[in-house]
Amino acid sequence: MSLRDDVWRALGTVLDPELDEPITDLDFVASCTVSGEGVAAVRLRLPTFFCAPNFSFLMVADAHDAVSAVEGVTRAEIVLEDHHASQEINGGVAAAAGFAETFTGEAEADLAELRRYFLEKAVIAGQDRVARPLVDAGAGPDELAELTLGAVPASPALDRLRRRRAALGLRDDDAAPLLVHPDGSRVTSAQVPLHLRRARLTRLGIETNGEFCRSFLKTRYADTAG
């Protein structure tokens, strides 16, 4: 594995907070190079010129942290291109300033609460991805309410759900219930139908937004494809 491969793998851990997908899978990484001196230069692009500054800042800052942590990288240069707040975001991340400090007078707080909000949505959506095949196979509310993570068939969706729950500080061990509320409490049998409807709508909303963003990005950068 080259250092550039390690940097790319690190970028794969950076998520679009709203879409809950890696920026590499979303094609948000326009270029990624590493010099012989270990300077990693990454250029990011987003679907529209007016993508929300808070989401954009999170991705640039997370990319900077992820790349900086790669062994062998001496400096991370993360640049967001073609965005109305590129200058502020790039400067703030390079200076290790928070969102509120970067947008003084415009932002009242940093982004921990926003990050948590979208992680909670990802956990809800993830429960639908894991539970839906079980529902389709005939599992009822009583059975689903008692299911633990360890009793669910292994799958990428289950691994993803465990990671999101761990990021929130929720239980992700084998004995933890599959269906939980945002605070980590177990969903009761009576609550299962409504909970799963909400989970399905949340998942569909996230995935639909993802398809829109892919379409916008493809159209915006059609001339640079290939």
N, C-alpha and C positions, 0 to 999 in steps of 0.2 A: 504494500500500500504506500503510495506517495503522500507527501504532506498535503498536496492539493486534494487527494482523496479524503484525507482525514478532515480537512476543512469542509469539504462538501458534505460529509457525513454529519458534522456538527451543525451545519445549516439545516440539515434534515430534521433536527430536533426543534427548530424554531417554527412556531405555529402562527398562522393567521388567527388571532383570538376569536374573531366572529365566525370563521368558517371551520375552525378546529381541524385544519389540515396543514401539513408542512409547506413552507414557502417554496421548497424545491419541487414538490409535486404540483403546486399551483403555477409553476413557471414564473415566479416572482424574482428569481435570481437571473439577472441579465448576463452577468459574467462573474467568473471567480478565478483569480490567478494568485499564485504564490511565487515570490521572487526567491532567488538563491539565498538571500539574507533572512528569509522567513517572514517577509512582509506579505500579509494576505490582503488582497484588494478585492472587495466584493461590491458589485453594483446591483442595486435592487430597483425593481419597477413595479408599479401597481396598475390595476385595471383602468382607473380614471385619474385625471388631474386633480380631482377634488375628493379623493378618498379621505375619510375622517382622519384628522391629524393625530388623534389619540391612538387609534389602531395602528397607524403608520409608525408613530413613535415607538410603540411597543415592539413592533417587528424589527425596526432598525436597532433598537437598544438590545433586544434579545439576540439578534444576529451578532452584534458586537461582543456581547458577553460570551456567546457560544464559541465564536472563532478565537477570541483572546485566550480561552481556556485550553485550546488545542496545544499539545506538547510540540514544541518546535516553532510555533508562531511567535515572532518577536514583536509584531505590531499588527493590529487589525484596523483596516481602513474600510469602513462600511459607508457607502454613499447611496442615498435614495435619489433617483433621477425623476425628472418630468412630473414633479408634484408641486402644488402651489405653496407648500410649506417646507420644501426641501432644504432651503438654506437654514432655517431655524432648527429643523430636526437634526440635520447632519452636524451642525455646530453644537447643539445641545448634547448629543450622544458623544461626540468627540471630546467634549469638555467634561464628561461624566456628570452632567447636570440632569436633574429630574425633569419631568414634564412640566410641572408647575413653574420651576425656575426658568425653563426654556421659553415658556409662553407667559412670562410675567404680565399680570394684569388681564390675561385672557383665561387662564386656567386656575382654578382655586385649589386643586389637590392633585397629587400624583395618582397613579393608575392601578394601585393594588385592588381597589374595590371593583373597578371595571374588569380586571383580569379574573377576579374571583367570580364575578357574575357570569362571564362567558364559560369559565370552567364548570360552573354549576349547570349551565345549559348543555355542555358537552357530556356531563355525567348523565343527565336525564336522557339525552338522545342515545347515549351508549347503552342504556338499559333496554331501549327498544331494539337496538341492533342484536343484542344478545337474547332477549326474551322472545322476539318475534318468531323465530323458527320453532320455539317450544310451544307457543300459542298455536301456530299453524299445525303442529303435531298433536294438538288436543289437550295441552296442559291447561288446567283451570285455575281460578283465583286462589283456591286453598293451597294447591301445589306450588304455585308461583310465589306465594307469600312466604313459604317455608324454604324455598330454594336458597342455597348458599353458593358463593362463587366457586367453591371447590366441587360442587355437584353439577356444574354446568359443563357441557362438552368444551374442550379446548378449542380456541379459535382466535384469529387476529382481533376480532371485535372484542373478545373477552380481555385479551392482553391490553388493548387500547383503553378499555373501561377501567381496568386496574390502575393503569398509569394516571388517568385523569383523577381517579379517586385519591390516589396517593398524593397528587399535586395539591389537592384540596385539604389534605390531612384527614381524609375519611378512611375507614378500614378497607383494606384491599386483600386481606388474607383469605384463605380457603373457607374459614368458618363465618365470614361476613355475609350478611344477606345480600342477595342479588338486587332486590328492589328496595331502594331507600329514598327517603326525602332529602332535600338539600342539606339538612342538618345531620344526616347520617342515620336517622331513626328508621326502623323497619316499616315498610308499607304493610298495612294489615290486609287480610283477605278481602274485606269489604271495600277497601280503597283501591285494590288492584285494577279494576276496569277503568276508572277515571285516570289513575296514574299512568297506565299504559297508553290511553288515548292522548294524554298530554305529552308523553314521551315520543309517541309517533309523530305528532304534529311538530314538536320541536325538532326532531330529526329531519323531517321533510323540509322544514323551513331552512335549516342550516344547509342541507344538500342543494336545495333550489337556489339559494344565494350563491353557493359555490359554482353552480353551472352558469349563473348570470355573470359572475366575475371572470370565469374562464372565457366566456364568449366576448365580454368587453375587452379583455386583455388581448385575445386573438385578433380582434378587429383593430384595436389601437395600434398594435405592433405588426400588422400584416406585412408591411413592407420589409420587415427585418427577419421574417420567418426563414428558417433554413440557413 
